[in-house]
């Protein structure tokens, strides 16, 4: 399959689950996007839902897609610790 175009969407500072070193920094349970979704009673993001956002982590209001329209994932910081405090 030939791919002519790649679009990368980076939601900077929008955490979607804790990193493996979360306990070292008091961040157990970190899930910024999930917590926002819970507080507002669920998200309504049909385009990001279709792309596969809810396939990364459980998000109230969004359904994981069996055939998302994109390849999805989350990144982990390479340097140890937090990038912001």
C-alpha positions as YAML, in Angstrom:
chain: A
units: angstrom
residues:
- id: 1
  name: UNK
  ca: [0.00, 0.00, 0.00]
- id: 2
  name: UNK
  ca: [1.40, 3.37, -1.02]
- id: 3
  name: UNK
  ca: [0.90, 6.19, 1.47]
- id: 4
  name: UNK
  ca: [0.95, 9.67, -0.04]
- id: 5
  name: UNK
  ca: [0.33, 11.68, 3.09]
- id: 6
  name: UNK
  ca: [0.81, 11.30, 6.82]
- id: 7
  name: UNK
  ca: [-0.79, 13.65, 9.34]
- id: 8
  name: UNK
  ca: [0.40, 13.50, 12.94]
- id: 9
  name: UNK
  ca: [-1.90, 14.95, 15.60]
- id: 10
  name: UNK
  ca: [-0.14, 15.74, 18.87]
- id: 11
  name: UNK
  ca: [-2.37, 16.71, 21.78]
- id: 12
  name: UNK
  ca: [0.38, 18.27, 23.89]
- id: 13
  name: UNK
  ca: [-0.19, 18.09, 27.66]
- id: 14
  name: UNK
  ca: [-3.29, 15.93, 27.15]
- id: 15
  name: UNK
  ca: [-2.36, 12.88, 29.22]
- id: 16
  name: UNK
  ca: [-4.09, 9.63, 28.36]
- id: 17
  name: UNK
  ca: [-2.99, 7.27, 31.11]
- id: 18
  name: UNK
  ca: [-0.03, 7.08, 33.43]
- id: 19
  name: UNK
  ca: [3.50, 6.18, 32.42]
- id: 20
  name: UNK
  ca: [5.34, 3.21, 33.92]
- id: 21
  name: UNK
  ca: [7.34, 5.51, 36.24]
- id: 22
  name: UNK
  ca: [4.23, 7.28, 37.60]
- id: 23
  name: UNK
  ca: [4.75, 5.99, 41.15]
- id: 24
  name: UNK
  ca: [8.15, 7.68, 41.35]
- id: 25
  name: UNK
  ca: [6.53, 11.09, 40.87]
- id: 26
  name: UNK
  ca: [3.23, 10.74, 42.72]
- id: 27
  name: UNK
  ca: [1.32, 10.37, 39.47]
- id: 28
  name: UNK
  ca: [-0.47, 7.05, 39.99]
- id: 29
  name: UNK
  ca: [-3.83, 7.21, 38.23]
- id: 30
  name: UNK
  ca: [-2.84, 10.08, 35.92]
- id: 31
  name: UNK
  ca: [-5.26, 10.25, 33.01]
- id: 32
  name: UNK
  ca: [-5.99, 13.90, 32.17]
- id: 33
  name: UNK
  ca: [-8.29, 13.23, 29.24]
- id: 34
  name: UNK
  ca: [-10.14, 10.45, 31.08]
- id: 35
  name: UNK
  ca: [-10.63, 12.63, 34.15]
- id: 36
  name: UNK
  ca: [-11.97, 15.50, 32.04]
- id: 37
  name: UNK
  ca: [-14.36, 13.10, 30.31]
- id: 38
  name: UNK
  ca: [-15.58, 11.80, 33.66]
- id: 39
  name: UNK
  ca: [-16.12, 15.29, 35.15]
- id: 40
  name: UNK
  ca: [-18.07, 16.61, 32.14]
- id: 41
  name: UNK
  ca: [-20.20, 13.48, 31.84]
- id: 42
  name: UNK
  ca: [-18.50, 12.07, 28.76]
- id: 43
  name: UNK
  ca: [-16.83, 13.40, 25.65]
- id: 44
  name: UNK
  ca: [-18.43, 14.10, 22.28]
- id: 45
  name: UNK
  ca: [-15.55, 13.96, 19.81]
- id: 46
  name: UNK
  ca: [-16.89, 12.05, 16.80]
- id: 47
  name: UNK
  ca: [-13.91, 12.67, 14.52]
- id: 48
  name: UNK
  ca: [-11.29, 11.66, 17.11]
- id: 49
  name: UNK
  ca: [-13.50, 8.73, 18.10]
- id: 50
  name: UNK
  ca: [-13.58, 7.53, 14.47]
- id: 51
  name: UNK
  ca: [-9.79, 7.90, 14.28]
- id: 52
  name: UNK
  ca: [-9.46, 5.52, 17.25]
- id: 53
  name: UNK
  ca: [-8.91, 7.76, 20.29]
- id: 54
  name: UNK
  ca: [-10.89, 5.43, 22.58]
- id: 55
  name: UNK
  ca: [-8.74, 2.51, 21.42]
- id: 56
  name: UNK
  ca: [-5.83, 3.98, 23.39]
- id: 57
  name: UNK
  ca: [-7.62, 4.14, 26.75]
- id: 58
  name: UNK
  ca: [-11.15, 4.04, 28.15]
- id: 59
  name: UNK
  ca: [-12.84, 7.42, 27.74]
- id: 60
  name: UNK
  ca: [-16.41, 8.05, 28.93]
- id: 61
  name: UNK
  ca: [-18.62, 9.02, 26.00]
- id: 62
  name: UNK
  ca: [-16.37, 7.45, 23.35]
- id: 63
  name: UNK
  ca: [-16.49, 3.94, 21.93]
- id: 64
  name: UNK
  ca: [-13.42, 1.99, 20.79]
- id: 65
  name: UNK
  ca: [-13.51, 1.41, 17.04]
- id: 66
  name: UNK
  ca: [-13.20, -2.05, 15.49]
- id: 67
  name: UNK
  ca: [-12.00, -0.44, 12.26]
- id: 68
  name: UNK
  ca: [-10.61, 3.02, 13.10]
- id: 69
  name: UNK
  ca: [-9.97, 5.37, 10.22]
- id: 70
  name: UNK
  ca: [-6.39, 5.97, 11.39]
- id: 71
  name: UNK
  ca: [-3.44, 4.40, 13.09]
- id: 72
  name: UNK
  ca: [-3.37, 5.52, 16.71]
- id: 73
  name: UNK
  ca: [-1.08, 5.43, 19.71]
- id: 74
  name: UNK
  ca: [0.36, 7.33, 22.62]
- id: 75
  name: UNK
  ca: [3.88, 8.48, 23.27]
- id: 76
  name: UNK
  ca: [5.95, 8.20, 26.41]
- id: 77
  name: UNK
  ca: [8.57, 10.71, 27.37]
- id: 78
  name: UNK
  ca: [12.10, 9.37, 26.91]
- id: 79
  name: UNK
  ca: [13.77, 11.43, 29.63]
- id: 80
  name: UNK
  ca: [13.12, 10.35, 33.22]
- id: 81
  name: UNK
  ca: [10.72, 12.43, 35.26]
- id: 82
  name: UNK
  ca: [8.22, 15.06, 34.27]
- id: 83
  name: UNK
  ca: [8.53, 17.69, 31.59]
- id: 84
  name: UNK
  ca: [6.39, 20.04, 33.70]
- id: 85
  name: UNK
  ca: [5.74, 20.30, 37.43]
...
